[in-house]
Amino acid sequence: MMRASISLCAVVLVATSSSGETWIVAQSGAADATEIQGGMDLASSGDSVLVMPGVYAGNVMLKSGVALIGSAGAGATTVDAGGASVCIEGHNVTESIVQGLRLTGVTHSAYSYTGAAGLEASGDLEVRDCVIEHNYAVGGGIHGSGDLRVFGTRFSSNAGGTDAVDAGAIQWEEGSAFIQGCVFEQHSDGLIRAGTHEFTFVDNTVRDNGLASFGFRAFFVGPSSATVKGNLFVNNAVSVEDWSSDPQLVAEFRGNTCIRSPAVVGCEQGGTIENNLFTGSSQGLKIWGSHSRLDIRCNNSWGNDVNWIGFPDPTGTDGNISAPPLLCDWMGGNFALSENSPCLPENNSCGVQMGVHGVGCGPVSIQPESWARVKARYR
């Protein structure tokens, strides 16, 4: 068995077990295997398969308890499906990890085939620091069921099936899904379809989606708990849509910033929408369906064609405002708040920060026509 050097070990401390073996995969041949599947065949639960830089064949089968890791990160190590139906798959796995890999090249013409995706899995799966891009199949980037955790991963230009509720980046049919610190960009399909018992989407950046039909569209088709918190949505055709009719749904839409990204939220069974910023869109916050059980407080919706849709204008009640957010440099992409922004705790009656960003510059002045000019650029 080949041993990893100290510098390589430092890359994989998060994912590896101190008691397991490390199997090296390198195309040069100076390793335990020259292909990833060969390394996986050698590994047992508790082991790690460490993949040296290069482009490797897809159709890799995961094992329970095994960490599959790109030694130099996703920028150097690619798993390419080469037009086949999957890069990596695993069935009924437990405590499996995929880290530091780029998954690409899935092109499955049979869009009704549900086993096609960049990563197709069921069970307990963690994905860290990967790049998942240019996969075109019914499952899009990641598809499966069970308990999914995704951290620090970039999803770009994936496409799901032809059904209206298919999603390009992630389709997780049941179980739970926790997604944090990821980037989602350049998708023309809906991004996420979650039929999970628990869905958590926090601290992510969602940008420049919706080039064809609609942008970030999250379908919660049966979760009992859905949390969307602390995310930045920029230049998307739609921010969030929740079409669940599950009577147990408890929705939380909190501390998000939606810029040129209309937010359409339907939480008929109740939930909380608070501390958000909606600006620069055709519509600010739109409630889909009944709003009677929603707690809507301490939001700022301003500079949209219509700020509040589907429910009575809440401006002036429960801390909701419609005021220029006074961002530091929206034209330059700096969405931090100026010292005099009403979205800062010291400048609003709620005493809370509205949106993702805190203070990032001194006072700025109001430019009355700026948002109209910005919106016109993205139509």
PEKA-V771297 format. One line per field, one symbol per residue. ss: DSSP state (H for helix, E for strand, - for the rest). burial: 1 if it has 9 or more other ideal C-beta (glycine too) atoms within 8 Angstrom, else 0. A space follows every 10 residues. Layout:
ss: ???
burial: ???
This chain:
ss: -----HHHHH H--------- -EEEE----- --E--HHHHH HH-----EEE E--EEEE--E E-----EEEE ------EEEE -----EEEEE EEEEEEEEE- -EEE--E--- ------EEEE EEEEEEEE-- EEE--E---- -EEEEEEEEE E--EEE--E- ------EEEE EEEEEEEEEE --EEE----E EEEE---EEE EE--EEE--- -------EEE ----EEEEE- -EEEEE---- ---------E EEEE--EEEE E-EEE----- EEEE--EEE- --EEEEE--- ---EEEE--E EE---EEEE- ---------- E-----EEE- ---EEEEE-- ----HHH--- --------EE E--------H HHHHHHH--
burial: 0001000110 1100110001 1111110000 1111111111 0111111111 1101011111 1111111111 1111011111 1001111111 0010111111 1111111100 1010111111 1111111111 1110101111 1111010111 1011110111 0000111111 1111111111 0111101111 1111111111 1101111011 0000111111 1111111110 1111111111 1111010011 1111111111 1111111111 1111111111 1011111100 1011011111 1101001110 1001100011 1000111101 0001111110 1111000101 0111111011 1001000001 100110000
